[in-house]
Amino acid sequence: MEDVIKGKLFVISGPSGAGKGTICAKLVELAQVVLSVSMTTRAPREHEQEGVSYYFVNKERFKEIISEDGFFEYAEVYGEYYGTLKKPVLDMLDKGCDVILEIDVNGAMQIREIVPDVVLVFIMPPSPEELRRRIEGRGTETPERIQKRLERSESEITQISKYDYCVVNDILDTAVDDALAIIRSESQSGSESRASFVSMGSCVKDSLSRAARLKLEKADADKIIEQYQKSSMKLN
């Protein structure tokens, strides 16, 4: 019996308001990927479902799982804990499923230490102005909390050089197509057909070409950071 080909692990990060949750949901619809469900100690928001949006637990239970080494990564954000359960992700990868984790920058770095070949994708807002507009548009944040999220976003964006790809979410459909191209391209890597470009279908070829344009080099990352910081200074 042939060994099961293990799946590929993807991490998608980005500032609050960048649209990473919407993009992840679209990828689940359009690609053969599974979105890992994180665990949190915060209260459920309207329309969030247990086991679909998050696993909701109290802080005592969360800390028990930490002591059991049950998390791939975890962090405390604004007084609440968030974490990625280890066993469900490993089980899905062992079955050959491609898995997406929607987590922050610190979590992404923790994952890379454990899974070196993880693919890291950063979702960028088109501008600080647009990011503020999106967060304010939720109608759920106080001015103080909005400011904290904006300050955190600047810190997160300075870390993009540690990522493999960057997708700017200006027009949602375009951003989804970009992320989908990355998923398809990276899923092809390691397969025999990846080595024979001539034998590939046009869809796969297009994905490989599109993903190559989104690949991050240090110079690209430095330029993105510089431009974003200049725009942010004008906003403030």
BAVEXMI-343683 format. One record per residue (C-alpha): residue in three letters; x, y, z. Coordinates in steps of 0.5 Angstrom, whole numbers. Example, Ala and Ser with C-alpha at 12.3 -4.5 7.8 and 13.67 -1.06 7.14 Angstrom:
// residues 2
+------+-------+-------+-------+
: fise :    xx :    yy :    zz :
+------+-------+-------+-------+
:  ALA :    25 :    -9 :    16 :
:  SER :    27 :    -2 :    14 :
+------+-------+-------+-------+
This chain:
// residues 236
+------+-------+-------+-------+
: fise :    xx :    yy :    zz :
+------+-------+-------+-------+
:  MET :     0 :     0 :     0 :
:  GLU :     3 :     7 :    -2 :
:  ASP :     4 :    12 :     4 :
:  VAL :    -1 :    17 :     4 :
:  ILE :     1 :    24 :     2 :
:  LYS :     1 :    29 :     7 :
:  GLY :    -3 :    35 :     6 :
:  LYS :     0 :    42 :     6 :
:  LEU :     0 :    47 :    12 :
:  PHE :    -2 :    55 :    10 :
:  VAL :    -2 :    60 :    15 :
:  ILE :    -6 :    67 :    13 :
:  SER :    -4 :    73 :    18 :
:  GLY :    -6 :    80 :    17 :
:  PRO :    -8 :    86 :    21 :
:  SER :   -15 :    86 :    24 :
:  GLY :   -20 :    89 :    19 :
:  ALA :   -15 :    87 :    13 :
:  GLY :   -21 :    82 :    11 :
:  LYS :   -17 :    75 :    12 :
:  GLY :   -23 :    72 :    15 :
:  THR :   -27 :    73 :     9 :
:  ILE :   -21 :    71 :     4 :
:  CYS :   -21 :    64 :     8 :
:  ALA :   -28 :    63 :     8 :
:  LYS :   -28 :    64 :     0 :
:  LEU :   -22 :    59 :     0 :
:  VAL :   -25 :    54 :     3 :
:  GLU :   -31 :    54 :    -2 :
:  LEU :   -26 :    55 :    -8 :
:  ALA :   -21 :    50 :    -6 :
:  GLN :   -20 :    43 :    -3 :
:  VAL :   -17 :    46 :     4 :
:  VAL :   -20 :    45 :    11 :
:  LEU :   -20 :    51 :    15 :
:  SER :   -17 :    50 :    22 :
:  VAL :   -22 :    52 :    28 :
:  SER :   -18 :    56 :    33 :
:  MET :   -20 :    56 :    41 :
:  THR :   -21 :    62 :    45 :
:  THR :   -23 :    65 :    52 :
:  ARG :   -27 :    71 :    49 :
:  ALA :   -35 :    71 :    49 :
:  PRO :   -38 :    69 :    42 :
:  ARG :   -40 :    75 :    38 :
:  GLU :   -47 :    75 :    34 :
:  HIS :   -48 :    69 :    29 :
:  GLU :   -41 :    66 :    31 :
:  GLN :   -42 :    58 :    32 :
:  GLU :   -39 :    53 :    37 :
:  GLY :   -34 :    49 :    33 :
:  VAL :   -35 :    53 :    27 :
:  SER :   -33 :    60 :    29 :
:  TYR :   -28 :    58 :    35 :
:  TYR :   -28 :    53 :    40 :
:  PHE :   -31 :    57 :    46 :
:  VAL :   -28 :    55 :    53 :
:  ASN :   -26 :    59 :    60 :
:  LYS :   -19 :    61 :    62 :
:  GLU :   -18 :    55 :    67 :
:  ARG :   -20 :    50 :    61 :
:  PHE :   -15 :    54 :    56 :
:  LYS :    -9 :    54 :    61 :
:  GLU :   -10 :    46 :    62 :
:  ILE :    -9 :    45 :    55 :
:  ILE :    -3 :    49 :    55 :
:  SER :     0 :    45 :    61 :
:  GLU :    -2 :    39 :    57 :
:  ASP :     2 :    41 :    51 :
:  GLY :    -4 :    41 :    47 :
:  PHE :    -3 :    47 :    42 :
:  PHE :     1 :    49 :    36 :
:  GLU :     1 :    56 :    38 :
:  TYR :    -3 :    61 :    43 :
:  ALA :    -3 :    68 :    45 :
:  GLU :    -6 :    73 :    49 :
:  VAL :    -9 :    78 :    46 :
:  TYR :   -13 :    84 :    49 :
:  GLY :   -14 :    80 :    55 :
:  GLU :   -17 :    74 :    52 :
:  TYR :   -13 :    67 :    50 :
:  TYR :   -13 :    65 :    43 :
:  GLY :   -10 :    58 :    41 :
:  THR :    -9 :    53 :    35 :
:  LEU :   -10 :    46 :    37 :
:  LYS :    -5 :    41 :    35 :
:  LYS :    -8 :    34 :    35 :
:  PRO :   -14 :    36 :    30 :
:  VAL :    -9 :    40 :    25 :
:  LEU :    -4 :    34 :    25 :
:  ASP :   -10 :    29 :    24 :
:  MET :   -12 :    33 :    18 :
:  LEU :    -5 :    33 :    15 :
:  ASP :    -4 :    26 :    16 :
:  LYS :   -10 :    25 :    12 :
:  GLY :    -7 :    29 :     6 :
:  CYS :   -11 :    35 :     7 :
:  ASP :    -9 :    42 :     6 :
:  VAL :   -10 :    46 :    12 :
:  ILE :   -11 :    53 :    13 :
:  LEU :    -9 :    57 :    20 :
:  GLU :   -12 :    64 :    21 :
:  ILE :    -7 :    67 :    26 :
:  ASP :    -3 :    73 :    28 :
:  VAL :     4 :    74 :    27 :
:  ASN :     7 :    71 :    33 :
:  GLY :     3 :    65 :    32 :
:  ALA :     6 :    64 :    25 :
:  MET :    13 :    65 :    28 :
:  GLN :    11 :    59 :    33 :
:  ILE :     8 :    55 :    27 :
:  ARG :    14 :    56 :    23 :
:  GLU :    19 :    53 :    28 :
:  ILE :    15 :    47 :    29 :
:  VAL :    13 :    46 :    21 :
:  PRO :    19 :    49 :    17 :
:  ASP :    15 :    48 :    11 :
:  VAL :     9 :    52 :    13 :
:  VAL :     7 :    57 :     7 :
:  LEU :     6 :    64 :    11 :
:  VAL :     1 :    69 :     7 :
:  PHE :     0 :    76 :     9 :
:  ILE :    -6 :    80 :     8 :
:  MET :    -5 :    87 :     7 :
:  PRO :   -10 :    93 :     7 :
:  PRO :    -9 :    97 :     1 :
:  SER :    -8 :   103 :     6 :
:  PRO :    -8 :   105 :    13 :
:  GLU :   -14 :   110 :    12 :
:  GLU :   -18 :   104 :     9 :
:  LEU :   -16 :   100 :    15 :
:  ARG :   -19 :   105 :    20 :
:  ARG :   -25 :   105 :    15 :
:  ARG :   -27 :    98 :    16 :
:  ILE :   -26 :    97 :    23 :
:  GLU :   -30 :   103 :    24 :
:  GLY :   -35 :   100 :    20 :
:  ARG :   -36 :    94 :    24 :
:  GLY :   -39 :    99 :    29 :
:  THR :   -37 :    95 :    35 :
:  GLU :   -31 :    98 :    37 :
:  THR :   -29 :   104 :    42 :
:  PRO :   -25 :   110 :    39 :
:  GLU :   -19 :   107 :    44 :
:  ARG :   -20 :   100 :    42 :
:  ILE :   -20 :   102 :    34 :
:  GLN :   -13 :   106 :    36 :
:  LYS :   -10 :   100 :    39 :
:  ARG :   -12 :    96 :    33 :
:  LEU :    -9 :   101 :    28 :
:  GLU :    -2 :   101 :    33 :
:  ARG :    -2 :    93 :    33 :
:  SER :    -3 :    93 :    25 :
:  GLU :     3 :    98 :    24 :
:  SER :     7 :    93 :    29 :
:  GLU :     5 :    87 :    25 :
:  ILE :     6 :    90 :    18 :
:  THR :    13 :    91 :    20 :
:  GLN :    14 :    83 :    20 :
:  ILE :    12 :    81 :    13 :
:  SER :    19 :    80 :    11 :
:  LYS :    18 :    73 :    15 :
:  TYR :    13 :    71 :    10 :
:  ASP :    13 :    68 :     4 :
:  TYR :     7 :    72 :     0 :
:  CYS :     4 :    78 :     1 :
:  VAL :    -4 :    79 :    -2 :
:  VAL :    -6 :    86 :    -2 :
:  ASN :   -14 :    86 :    -1 :
:  ASP :   -16 :    92 :    -4 :
:  ILE :   -21 :    89 :    -9 :
:  LEU :   -24 :    82 :    -5 :
:  ASP :   -25 :    78 :   -11 :
:  THR :   -18 :    80 :   -14 :
:  ALA :   -15 :    78 :    -7 :
:  VAL :   -19 :    72 :    -7 :
:  ASP :   -16 :    70 :   -14 :
:  ASP :    -9 :    71 :   -11 :
:  ALA :    -9 :    67 :    -5 :
:  LEU :   -13 :    61 :    -9 :
:  ALA :    -7 :    62 :   -14 :
:  ILE :    -2 :    61 :    -8 :
:  ILE :    -6 :    55 :    -5 :
:  ARG :    -6 :    52 :   -12 :
:  SER :     1 :    53 :   -13 :
:  GLU :     4 :    51 :    -7 :
:  SER :     0 :    45 :    -7 :
:  GLN :     3 :    43 :   -13 :
:  SER :    10 :    43 :   -11 :
:  GLY :    13 :    36 :    -9 :
:  SER :     8 :    33 :   -14 :
:  GLU :    11 :    30 :   -20 :
:  SER :     7 :    34 :   -25 :
:  ARG :    10 :    40 :   -21 :
:  ALA :    17 :    39 :   -25 :
:  SER :    13 :    38 :   -32 :
:  PHE :    11 :    45 :   -33 :
:  VAL :     9 :    43 :   -41 :
:  SER :     4 :    37 :   -38 :
:  MET :     0 :    42 :   -34 :
:  GLY :    -7 :    45 :   -35 :
:  SER :    -8 :    52 :   -36 :
:  CYS :   -11 :    53 :   -30 :
:  VAL :    -5 :    50 :   -26 :
:  LYS :     0 :    54 :   -30 :
:  ASP :    -4 :    61 :   -29 :
:  SER :    -4 :    59 :   -22 :
:  LEU :     4 :    58 :   -22 :
:  SER :     5 :    65 :   -25 :
:  ARG :     1 :    69 :   -21 :
:  ALA :     3 :    66 :   -15 :
:  ALA :    10 :    67 :   -17 :
:  ARG :     9 :    75 :   -18 :
:  LEU :     6 :    75 :   -10 :
:  LYS :    12 :    72 :    -8 :
:  LEU :    16 :    76 :    -3 :
:  GLU :    23 :    78 :    -3 :
:  LYS :    26 :    83 :     2 :
:  ALA :    27 :    89 :    -2 :
:  ASP :    19 :    88 :    -4 :
:  ALA :    18 :    87 :     4 :
:  ASP :    22 :    94 :     6 :
:  LYS :    18 :    98 :     0 :
:  ILE :    11 :    96 :     3 :
:  ILE :    13 :    97 :    10 :
:  GLU :    16 :   104 :     8 :
:  GLN :    10 :   106 :     4 :
:  TYR :     5 :   104 :     9 :
:  GLN :     9 :   108 :    15 :
:  LYS :     9 :   114 :    11 :
:  SER :     1 :   113 :     9 :
:  SER :     0 :   112 :    17 :
:  MET :     4 :   118 :    19 :
:  LYS :     0 :   122 :    14 :
:  LEU :    -7 :   119 :    17 :
:  ASN :    -4 :   121 :    24 :
+------+-------+-------+-------+
